[in-house]
Amino acid sequence: MEKCQYCQKRVKTEKLKDENELQSYFIQRIEKYINAKGKRIIGWDEILEGGLAPNATVMSWRGEEGGIAAAQQNHDVIMTPSKWLYLDYRQDTAKSEPLAVKVLVDVPKVYSYEPVPTQLKIEEAKYVIGVQANVWTEYMKTGDQVEYMVYPRAIALAEVAWSAKEKRNYNDFLKRLQANRILLDDWKVNYAKHVFK
């Protein structure tokens, strides 16, 4: 944007401070259009830069900070921080693992995630409306590879999303996960088996 003559002209015309404010200007214009169609916008946490559009929902992926900031501004948030919820990251350190982003996000790590950060006050916490795992497939060439990366970590996240923190117990989860393993086998899902060893 810094080298785009049209962007720089818009920054001057609208009396914007910088390119971050230009991004915010654009997102707010688009939001008005989307809202007029009865819909709401949702964006990655970068939409916080330069000022958040009035009705935007924020997907906090670069950590929890964006989600915290958005909730503190009374905006809905979906927590999806890469450190816990990117399922294209490695789930084991073995050399036999498929090519993946070289950050370890195993089943215990996914299960340990708490979607509502402790930094939020009770009245702010209500803006955390959910969690999401992400799977970027640039290293995955087949559906079998995607299944391998997703399961059983997605099952762990489902329990995190649907269970109160005080009711979660990892050892109990592992026992119950055995029933899911039977289903995965019956459905011929190509899932990772690290957690069952």
MARMARSE-319434 format. One record per atom (N, C-alpha, C, O, CB): x, y, z. Coordinates in steps of 0.2 Angstrom, whole numbers, plus 5000, padded with zeros to 4 digits. Each point is the difference from the previous one (the first is absolute). Glycine has a CB too. Layout:
residues N
XYZ...
This chain:
residues 197
500449945000499650065000500450065000499850054997499349895009501550064997500550065000500250024994500150064999500349905012499650004984500350024993499450004995500150024994501049935009498350044999499450014995499850075000499850035005499849854998500450154991499850075000499350015001499850055003501049964988498749945008499350015001499949995008499650045003500149914986500750015014499949995007500250075004499750025004500549854995500450154999500250065003499650064998499950055005501249914994498650044995499550064999499449995005499750055002500749954985499349945014499549995004500250025008499550035003500049884989501150075010500250025006500050085001499750035005501049874996499550144994500050075000499250035000499950045004501349964990498549975001499350024999499549995006499750055002500449924986500049985016499649985006500450035006499749995006499849914988501050135005500450035006500249945005499950015006499550104993500849834999500249955004500750005002500450034997498849904997501050045012500650015003500549964996500650024999498950005012500349914987500549964997499649944997499450004999501550035010499549924988499749954997499549955004499649974998501450034995499250005014499549965004499350045000499549965000501550005007499050104994499450044999499749994994499350004999501150085009499949914986499849994994499649935000499549994997501450084997499449885008499749945001499450005004499549974998501649985001498950095006499450005005499450044996499449985000501350025010499550054986499650044996499649954995499450004999501350115002499749854996499749954995499649955003499449994997501650034996499249955012499649955004499350035002499549975000501649975004498950124999499450045002499550014995499450005001501350055008499649974985499650014994499749944998499449994998501350104998499649855004499849944998499549975005499549974998501650014996499050045012499649975005499350045000499549965000501550025007499050084991499350034999499649974994499449995001501150125003499949874991499649974994499849935003499449984998501350084994499749905011499849935002499450015005499649965000501650004998498950085007499450015005499450024997499549985002501350065006499250004986499450024997499749944996499450004999501150114999499949845001499749934997499849955006499849954998500950074992499350015016499849955006500549965002499849955004499150064992501750005003500649965001500550035005499950065000499949884989500650035014500550035004500749974997500149954997499250065013501250044991500749984998500449965006499850015006500250094986500449865006500549975004500750004997500149994994499049935010501450095000500750014997500549985005499950005006499750094987501049895004500549985004500250065005499850064998500649864993500050075014500150055005500450064997500150065003500049865005500250084986500350064996499450055000500250064999500649874995498650065006499550054999500050055006499650054999499749874994501050065012500150055006500450064998500050055003499849855005500750094988500550054998499750064997499749994994501249925005499150155003499850064998499350015002499750054998501049934992499049985014499350015003499549954997500049984994500250145007499449855004499649944998499350034998499750055002500949885006499250044986499350014998499549995005500149965004500250014984499150075012499650005006499749935001499949995006499850134991500149844999499749945001500449944998499749945000499250124998501749945001500449954998500149955006500150015006500550064986499549865006500249955004500749994998500250004994498749945007501550045004500749994999500249935002499849975004500450154999500249854992500349945001500750015002500550024996498849934995500950035015500650015003500549944999499949955003499650125006500949944986500549954998500750015002500449955001498850034989501050085010500850015002500149995007500650025002499550064988499549905014500049995007499350025003499550004996501850035004498749985006499450025004499950085000499450025001500649875005500550154993500050075001499450034996499750055002501649955000498749984991499550034996499349995003499550045000501249954990499249955012499349985003499950045006499450025001500749874994500450125009499950035007499850084998499550025003501349905003499650114989499950074999499350014997499650045001501649974996498649944998499350014997499449995006499650045000500949914989499650005015499549995005500050065005499450025002500849854997500350165002500050065005499750064996499850055003501349915002498850034988499750064997499349974998499650034996501550014999498649915009499449984999499849974993499550014997500250075011500849884989499949974993500049925001500449985005500250124989499049875003500149935000500649974997500450034996498449975003501549955004500649974999500049924999499649975004500950125003499849894988500149925000500849995001500450034996498649964996501149975013500749995002500349944995499749955000500150105012500749974985500349954995500850015000500350004995498649994998501450015013500750025000500449944998499949945001499950135008500749954986500449954997500449955005500149944999500050144991500149955016500449965005499649945002500449955002500250165001498849894997499649955003499549964994499949945001500150125010499849984984499549984996500149994993499550004996499850055012501349964990500249994993500249924999500549985002499950144996499149854998500149925000500449994994500149944998498850045007501450064991500549994995500750005003500549984997498850074994500849975016500649995003500149935002499549965001500450165004500749864997500249935001499749985007499850045004501349984991498749925005499749975006500449955003499849975005499150054990501749975003500549965003500750024997500150034995499149875007501350085002500750024998500449954996500550014998499550065012499749874989500349944996500150024993499750044997499749885010501250064991500250014993499649974995499950034994501249985010498549954998499549964995499450044999499649994996500849905008499550175000499450044999500050034993500550024997499550015015499449984985500050044993500250075001500150035005499049904992501150104997500250075000499550045003499450004998501349974991499550085015499550045003500450065003500650005000498649905003500450154999500350065004500449975006499749965003499450124993501549945005500449975005499950035007500550015004500349974987498650025011499850025007499549955002499649974997500550155001500149865008499649945003499350025003500050045005501149904998498450034995499350015003499749935000499749984995500250145000500249855011499849935000499350005004499850065002501449904998498549985001499450005003499950035007499650045001500249864992500750095011500050035007500050084999499750035004500949875001499850124991500050084999499350024998499850055003501549954994498449974998499450024998499550005006499650055001500649914987499849985015499549995006500150055005499650025004500449864993500750155004500150045005499850084999500050045004501049894999498850084991499850074998499350025004499549965000501150024989499550085014499450035003499850064996500350054999500049915012499150044985499850054996499950075003500050054996499549864997500350095013499950065003500650035004500149975006498650004995501750074997500650025003499850035007499550045001501049994988499949965016499950025007500150085000499850035005500749864999499850144991500050075000499450044999499950065002501249934994498449975002499350034999499650015006500049955004500150014984499550095013499650015005499349964998500049984995500550135009499149875001499449964999499650034994499849964996500250005016499950104989499650044995500350004993499750014995499850065014501249924990500350004994500049934997500049984994500750115010499449865001500049934998499449974995500149964996500650025015498850054990499449984996500150014993499649984996499750055014501250024988500150014993500449944997500150004993499950135009500349835001500349944998499549954998499749975004501450055003498749984986499449964998500249934998499649964998499850154999501349885002500149934998500849994999500450055001498549944994501349955003500649994998500049964993499549984998500950015014500250014985500149974993500749974999500450045002498750044993500949865003500749984997500050014993499650004996500449915013500750104989500150024993500449954997500549975004499450154998500049864992500449954996500250034993499650004996499949905011501150124993500250034993500449944997500449975002499750155002499749874990500249944996500550004995500149964996498850015006501650084999500550014995500549945000500349994995499650135006500149845005500549945000499649944999500349955001500450115007498649944992499649944999499749994993499750054998500049975015500549934984499849994993499449955000499750004994501550015003498649965008499449955000499550015006500250035005500549894988498750065006499550005005500349965006499950025006499249994986501249935007500349965005500550045004500049995007499949914986500550145004500550045004499650055004500250025006500749974985498650045007499650055004499749975006500050025005499850044984499949885010499749965005500549985005499950015006499349944987501450035005500649995005500150065004500249995006500349924986499650155005500150065004499550025005500150035005500650004985498749965008499450025003499849965006499950025006499750034984500449885009499849965006500549965003500549984997498550014997501050015013499450015004500050075003499750025005500349864998500550174995500050065003499350045000499950045004501349974993498549984997499350045000499549975005499650045002500649984986499949925014499649975005500150045007499650015004500349884990500850125007500250035006499750075000499850035005501349904996499050114994499750074999499250005001499850045004501249994989498749925005499350005000499849995008499550045002500449914987500450015015499950005007500250075003499650025005500649854995500350164998500250065003499450054999499950045004501449944994498550024996499550054998499349995003499750055002500949964987499249935013499449985002500049995008499449985002500349984986500850045015500149995007500250055004500550044998499749844999499550135009500350055004500749985003500149945001498750095003501650024997500749995002500049955006500449955000500050164996499249905009500049965006499849934999500149965004499750145002499949894988499849934999500449964996499949944999499050105002501749994996500449974996500649965004500250035005499650064986500349855007500549965003500449964994499649964997499750035014501350024988500349974995500149935000499949964995500750145004499549875007500049925001499449974998499949954997501050075012498550014994499449984998499850004993499749964997499950085014500650024986499950014992500449944997499749974995500250165006500749855001500349954996499749935000499949974996501150095007498649935003499649945001499450004995499949954997500550045015499350074988499450004996500250014992499649984996499850085013501249964990500250004993500149944997499949994993500750115010499449845001500049944997499449984996500049974995500749995015498750074992499449994997500050034993499849984995499650015016500950074989500150044993500549964996499950004994499950115012500749854997500449974996499749944996500149994994500850045014498649944995499649954997499650024994500049974995499949975016499850124990499750044995500450014994499949994994499350065014501449984994500550024994500249944996500050004994500450105014499749844996500249944996499449984996500149984994500749995015498650034994499449984996499950044993499849984995499749985016500750104990499950054994500650004996500050044995499250035012501349894995500650004996500450074999500250024995499349884999500550145012500350065000500749995001500249965004498850105001501549974992500750005000500250055006500250054998500049914990499850025018500150045006500749985003500349954999498550065003501550045001500649995004499949965006499550015003501050104992500049855007499949955005500550025006500049965005499649954987500750145008500550025005499749995007500349975005500350104987498849965009499750015007499849935002499950005006499750124991500349834999499849945002500549955003499949955002499250064990501650015007500549965002500150005007500549975003500150054986
